[in-house]
Amino acid sequence: MSVAAREILKKYWGYSSFRPLQEDIVDAVLAGQDCLALLPTGGGKSVCFQVPALCLGGLCLVVSPLIALMKDQVEQLKRRGISAEAIYTGMRRSEIDRILELAVHGYISFLYVSPERLGTEMLQMRLDRLPIRLLAVDEAHCISQWGYDFRPAYLKIAEIRPALPKVPVIALTATATEQVVVDIQEKLAFREEAKAVFRKSFGRDNLAYVVLEEENKLAKLLDMLQKVPGTAVVYVLNRRACREIASYLQKNNISADYYHAGRSVEQRSQIQQLWITNEIRVIVATNAFGMGIDKPDVRLVVHLTLPDNLEAYFQEAGRAGRDGKKAYAVLLYNSTDKARLLQQYEQSYPSLDIVRQVYQALGSFFQLAIGGGEGQSFDFPLGGFCQQYKMNPILVLSALRILMQNEYLILSESLFFPASIQFRLNNRQVYDFALRYKPYERLVQFILRTYQGAFQQSVNIREEKIAKGTKSTISEVKKQLGQLQQAGLLYYHPQKEHPYIYYLQPRLSKRDLLFDGASYRFLKERQEKRMQAALAYAEEKRCRSQMLLAYFNELDVPACGQCDVCLGRYDSRPSPEEYKKMRSYMLAQLGKESLTVRALIGRFPSNLENKALAVLQQLLDNEELLEQANGQLKLN
């Protein structure tokens, strides 16, 4: 192990030693090998490329699919005193140009890019001048059609490798089947003579996987939260469920809030921070929550609906117990979930005619002529679009995914872009303008005092700060800034906080919109197999941990001994001493009041419920207890 690597780990991360396998991966990267690192969620993947990159010096080019994740990692690096920037679709050209120039001149150690940026002229023109020493590919499963989140733009990564002949690549993922492992190496052009694959078992000895068949999921959720202390994440299907379930928990005295992409960036950031600092106990969220969040002490992750693939489930469930202490990943499942999942599958692959209809409706919505739009971004309010064209939101999103897979456009995440300005005139001209046009004097003078750098480059502004400083309203500030742009005084980009559509190609006519039918059928078949594997996990009575690990090609592992199946198999029969103690407790409780089966069993700790049920059944069989027509138990 390089002494420099240990020193860097200590200096920037505060650790004196690496986790298991991290050290081997760092050594291989420093030796110039192409590496594939398969590490479970929370396994410290980022350290595996960030430490060797700092050892190598120069620039580490990091390809990452999620803008929110990129921004989070850049902020983490900056907090450690490491120079890092990110460029992605939707940023202003001047800002991208500024960042790339800084990278060319050696002022940046880590440059994060979305895969779509790799093929752009702005990056390609500078590729031979960028001091790249390491190429890192995060969420590397996205490069494979066998993976659950295929992104065609990832295939462009191999195209830049000939321009970087001596630069090693490190690919990282937390979820990859054996087919995906092979595919990643092939698609990233790993060198046969200098490659290494590192696998850390996805097994988690401290994490108990549990599947419970429940008709009343909310009651069971509340019961679990009352019995399992500590912070929790509850994953749900949609935004409405987020709000309703968070409200239900609050009404039952559980500290909770909800998180989804429809909330403002400020709200999401605040809620996330309150949860991280344990001021909020439970986050109810869609799958928009969790990526890149470092919170090791989550004790419980609950899925109220089954995801349509085990990769997503495994990654989300794996956010529990990263500190190595006991934690639970619970799926609440019932018969309606299967019907919902089958319906969701059908909606996920609409007919190509529907995809064409959505594409044409987008062109009309953006008032975009045939042949126009290439390289342009448009705000995309999904709700407004669906309402205007009377389309199902799920079908629209599915159609957009297919259009993305065929590289016609990109649908971004919901992002926050702050407002910005840049003066088009020099200082004297701007000052003279303010003197001549009195209605704008106060605004212009405030900007001159507060944002002096706006003459040299685009600078971010806060419209509410300007409103306060000029004793005006935010709407009036926006209006005046727009008027100043029309007058030619400055460039003004209002604050944005929406998903957007970015056209990779000019808008095509309906007949020119072509699809790869074989690829469409292949991806649909792959999705069906992933869905069937998810259903099997929920419905079959095999060790949950064994099933998950087998899916990722970890075979011949022993039963975990702590999932619901293992506990049901080995621990459902109480010992004579346990039987005597539980019988006495039940009779005493029912001597005070009548209780339902659920209420009585609910008075036992979760890990004893199976045994309690066995004791209760014996008492009913012996007719020591009777179950009345109203469901209440009573002493006989």
ChimeraX attribute file (.defattr): number of C-alpha atoms within 10 A of each C-alpha:
attribute: neighborCount
match mode: 1-to-1
recipient: residues
	/A:1	11
	/A:2	12
	/A:3	9
	/A:4	14
	/A:5	22
	/A:6	17
	/A:7	17
	/A:8	18
	/A:9	20
	/A:10	14
	/A:11	12
	/A:12	14
	/A:13	13
	/A:14	10
	/A:15	13
	/A:16	11
	/A:17	13
	/A:18	17
	/A:19	11
	/A:20	11
	/A:21	18
	/A:22	23
	/A:23	17
	/A:24	15
	/A:25	25
	/A:26	24
	/A:27	17
	/A:28	22
	/A:29	24
	/A:30	20
	/A:31	12
	/A:32	17
	/A:33	22
	/A:34	26
	/A:35	25
	/A:36	23
	/A:37	24
	/A:38	23
	/A:39	21
	/A:40	22
	/A:41	21
	/A:42	20
	/A:43	18
	/A:44	15
	/A:45	20
	/A:46	15
	/A:47	18
	/A:48	24
	/A:49	28
	/A:50	20
	/A:51	22
	/A:52	25
	/A:53	25
	/A:54	20
	/A:55	18
	/A:56	16
	/A:57	14
	/A:58	21
	/A:59	23
	/A:60	28
	/A:61	23
	/A:62	23
	/A:63	25
	/A:64	23
	/A:65	22
	/A:66	18
	/A:67	20
	/A:68	17
	/A:69	16
	/A:70	24
	/A:71	18
	/A:72	15
	/A:73	20
	/A:74	20
	/A:75	17
	/A:76	13
	/A:77	19
	/A:78	13
	/A:79	11
	/A:80	12
	/A:81	10
	/A:82	15
	/A:83	16
	/A:84	22
	/A:85	22
	/A:86	23
	/A:87	21
	/A:88	21
	/A:89	22
	/A:90	19
	/A:91	12
	/A:92	13
	/A:93	11
	/A:94	11
	/A:95	14
	/A:96	18
	/A:97	14
	/A:98	12
	/A:99	17
	/A:100	23
	/A:101	16
	/A:102	13
	/A:103	26
	/A:104	18
	/A:105	12
	/A:106	16
	/A:107	15
	/A:108	20
	/A:109	22
	/A:110	26
	/A:111	22
	/A:112	25
	/A:113	23
	/A:114	19
	/A:115	23
	/A:116	22
	/A:117	17
	/A:118	20
	/A:119	14
	/A:120	11
	/A:121	10
	/A:122	14
	/A:123	17
	/A:124	15
	/A:125	10
	/A:126	14
	/A:127	17
	/A:128	12
	/A:129	14
	/A:130	21
	/A:131	20
	/A:132	25
	/A:133	22
	/A:134	29
	/A:135	23
	/A:136	25
	/A:137	27
	/A:138	23
	/A:139	18
	/A:140	32
	/A:141	26
	/A:142	24
	/A:143	26
	/A:144	24
	/A:145	20
	/A:146	21
	/A:147	24
	/A:148	23
	/A:149	16
	/A:150	19
	/A:151	22
	/A:152	17
	/A:153	20
	/A:154	24
	/A:155	17
	/A:156	17
	/A:157	19
	/A:158	15
	/A:159	15
	/A:160	14
	/A:161	17
	/A:162	10
	/A:163	12
	/A:164	16
	/A:165	8
	/A:166	12
	/A:167	17
	/A:168	24
	/A:169	28
	/A:170	28
	/A:171	25
	/A:172	24
	/A:173	19
	/A:174	23
	/A:175	23
	/A:176	26
	/A:177	19
	/A:178	12
	/A:179	14
	/A:180	21
	/A:181	22
	/A:182	12
	/A:183	20
	/A:184	24
	/A:185	22
	/A:186	15
	/A:187	16
	/A:188	23
	/A:189	16
	/A:190	21
	/A:191	15
	/A:192	11
	/A:193	8
	/A:194	13
	/A:195	18
	/A:196	19
	/A:197	16
	/A:198	16
	/A:199	14
	/A:200	14
	/A:201	12
	/A:202	20
	/A:203	16
	/A:204	17
	/A:205	15
	/A:206	17
	/A:207	25
	/A:208	21
	/A:209	23
	/A:210	21
	/A:211	22
	/A:212	16
	/A:213	13
	/A:214	16
	/A:215	13
	/A:216	11
	/A:217	17
	/A:218	15
	/A:219	10
	/A:220	16
	/A:221	20
	/A:222	15
	/A:223	14
	/A:224	17
	/A:225	19
	/A:226	13
	/A:227	14
	/A:228	15
	/A:229	12
	/A:230	15
	/A:231	23
	/A:232	26
	/A:233	27
	/A:234	26
	/A:235	28
	/A:236	20
	/A:237	15
	/A:238	12
	/A:239	17
	/A:240	12
	/A:241	17
	/A:242	21
	/A:243	16
	/A:244	13
	/A:245	21
	/A:246	22
	/A:247	18
	/A:248	14
	/A:249	19
	/A:250	14
	/A:251	11
	/A:252	11
	/A:253	11
	/A:254	17
	/A:255	18
	/A:256	24
	/A:257	22
	/A:258	27
	/A:259	24
	/A:260	21
	/A:261	18
	/A:262	14
	/A:263	14
	/A:264	16
	/A:265	17
	/A:266	10
	/A:267	14
	/A:268	17
	/A:269	13
	/A:270	12
	/A:271	18
	/A:272	21
	/A:273	14
	/A:274	15
	/A:275	21
	/A:276	18
	/A:277	10
	/A:278	15
	/A:279	14
	/A:280	18
	/A:281	20
	/A:282	25
	/A:283	25
	/A:284	27
	/A:285	26
	/A:286	22
	/A:287	19
	/A:288	14
	/A:289	19
	/A:290	16
	/A:291	15
	/A:292	15
	/A:293	15
	/A:294	11
	/A:295	18
	/A:296	15
	/A:297	20
	/A:298	24
	/A:299	23
	/A:300	26
	/A:301	25
	/A:302	24
	/A:303	24
	/A:304	21
	/A:305	20
	/A:306	25
	/A:307	23
	/A:308	22
	/A:309	18
	/A:310	23
	/A:311	22
	/A:312	17
	/A:313	19
	/A:314	19
	/A:315	17
	/A:316	23
	/A:317	24
	/A:318	24
	/A:319	28
	/A:320	30
	/A:321	25
	/A:322	22
	/A:323	14
	/A:324	13
	/A:325	14
	/A:326	17
	/A:327	26
	/A:328	24
	/A:329	25
	/A:330	22
	/A:331	25
	/A:332	22
	/A:333	22
	/A:334	20
	/A:335	11
	/A:336	10
	/A:337	17
	/A:338	19
	/A:339	11
	/A:340	12
	/A:341	19
	/A:342	16
	/A:343	11
	/A:344	15
	/A:345	17
	/A:346	13
	/A:347	17
	/A:348	19
	/A:349	20
	/A:350	16
	/A:351	13
	/A:352	17
	/A:353	11
	/A:354	16
	/A:355	23
	/A:356	19
	/A:357	14
	/A:358	23
	/A:359	23
	/A:360	18
	/A:361	17
	/A:362	19
	/A:363	17
	/A:364	12
	/A:365	15
	/A:366	14
	/A:367	11
	/A:368	14
	/A:369	13
	/A:370	14
	/A:371	11
	/A:372	15
	/A:373	20
	/A:374	14
	/A:375	14
	/A:376	16
	/A:377	21
	/A:378	17
	/A:379	17
	/A:380	19
	/A:381	13
	/A:382	15
	/A:383	11
	/A:384	11
	/A:385	18
	/A:386	17
	/A:387	11
	/A:388	11
	/A:389	12
	/A:390	9
	/A:391	16
	/A:392	14
	/A:393	14
	/A:394	14
	/A:395	21
	/A:396	22
	/A:397	17
	/A:398	21
	/A:399	25
	/A:400	21
	/A:401	20
	/A:402	21
	/A:403	22
	/A:404	20
	/A:405	21
	/A:406	18
	/A:407	17
	/A:408	20
	/A:409	24
	/A:410	19
	/A:411	20
	/A:412	19
	/A:413	16
	/A:414	23
	/A:415	17
	/A:416	15
	/A:417	17
	/A:418	15
	/A:419	17
	/A:420	18
	/A:421	22
	/A:422	21
	/A:423	23
	/A:424	17
	/A:425	14
	/A:426	11
	/A:427	13
	/A:428	8
	/A:429	11
	/A:430	18
	/A:431	15
	/A:432	11
	/A:433	16
	/A:434	16
	/A:435	14
	/A:436	10
	/A:437	9
	/A:438	11
	/A:439	11
	/A:440	17
	/A:441	17
	/A:442	15
	/A:443	20
	/A:444	22
	/A:445	15
	/A:446	14
	/A:447	17
	/A:448	16
	/A:449	8
	/A:450	13
	/A:451	15
	/A:452	14
	/A:453	13
	/A:454	20
	/A:455	18
	/A:456	11
	/A:457	16
	/A:458	22
	/A:459	18
	/A:460	18
	/A:461	20
	/A:462	13
	/A:463	21
	/A:464	15
	/A:465	13
	/A:466	19
	/A:467	18
	/A:468	12
	/A:469	14
	/A:470	17
	/A:471	12
	/A:472	15
	/A:473	14
	/A:474	16
	/A:475	12
	/A:476	12
	/A:477	21
	/A:478	20
	/A:479	11
	/A:480	16
	/A:481	23
	/A:482	16
	/A:483	15
	/A:484	17
	/A:485	17
	/A:486	12
	/A:487	10
	/A:488	11
	/A:489	19
	/A:490	21
	/A:491	19
	/A:492	22
	/A:493	20
	/A:494	18
	/A:495	16
	/A:496	14
	/A:497	17
	/A:498	21
	/A:499	21
	/A:500	22
	/A:501	22
	/A:502	22
	/A:503	20
	/A:504	17
	/A:505	15
	/A:506	17
	/A:507	22
	/A:508	18
	/A:509	14
	/A:510	13
	/A:511	7
	/A:512	8
	/A:513	16
	/A:514	13
	/A:515	16
	/A:516	9
	/A:517	10
	/A:518	9
	/A:519	13
	/A:520	17
	/A:521	12
	/A:522	13
	/A:523	20
	/A:524	16
	/A:525	12
	/A:526	16
	/A:527	20
	/A:528	17
	/A:529	14
	/A:530	20
	/A:531	21
	/A:532	18
	/A:533	18
	/A:534	23
	/A:535	21
	/A:536	13
	/A:537	20
	/A:538	22
	/A:539	16
	/A:540	12
	/A:541	15
	/A:542	17
	/A:543	22
	/A:544	24
	/A:545	27
	/A:546	18
	/A:547	21
	/A:548	22
	/A:549	18
	/A:550	14
	/A:551	19
	/A:552	19
	/A:553	13
	/A:554	16
	/A:555	12
	/A:556	9
	/A:557	12
	/A:558	9
	/A:559	15
	/A:560	20
	/A:561	18
	/A:562	22
	/A:563	23
	/A:564	21
	/A:565	22
	/A:566	19
	/A:567	19
	/A:568	16
	/A:569	15
	/A:570	11
	/A:571	18
	/A:572	18
	/A:573	17
	/A:574	19
	/A:575	11
	/A:576	9
	/A:577	9
	/A:578	14
	/A:579	18
	/A:580	12
	/A:581	13
	/A:582	19
	/A:583	18
	/A:584	11
	/A:585	14
	/A:586	20
	/A:587	15
	/A:588	12
	/A:589	16
	/A:590	17
	/A:591	11
	/A:592	9
	/A:593	11
	/A:594	17
	/A:595	16
	/A:596	16
	/A:597	14
	/A:598	12
	/A:599	12
	/A:600	19
	/A:601	19
	/A:602	17
	/A:603	16
	/A:604	17
	/A:605	12
	/A:606	14
	/A:607	13
	/A:608	17
	/A:609	18
	/A:610	20
	/A:611	22
	/A:612	26
	/A:613	18
	/A:614	14
	/A:615	22
	/A:616	21
	/A:617	13
	/A:618	15
	/A:619	17
	/A:620	15
	/A:621	11
	/A:622	10
	/A:623	12
	/A:624	14
	/A:625	19
	/A:626	16
	/A:627	17
	/A:628	11
	/A:629	7
	/A:630	7
	/A:631	13
	/A:632	17
	/A:633	20
	/A:634	19
	/A:635	18
	/A:636	9
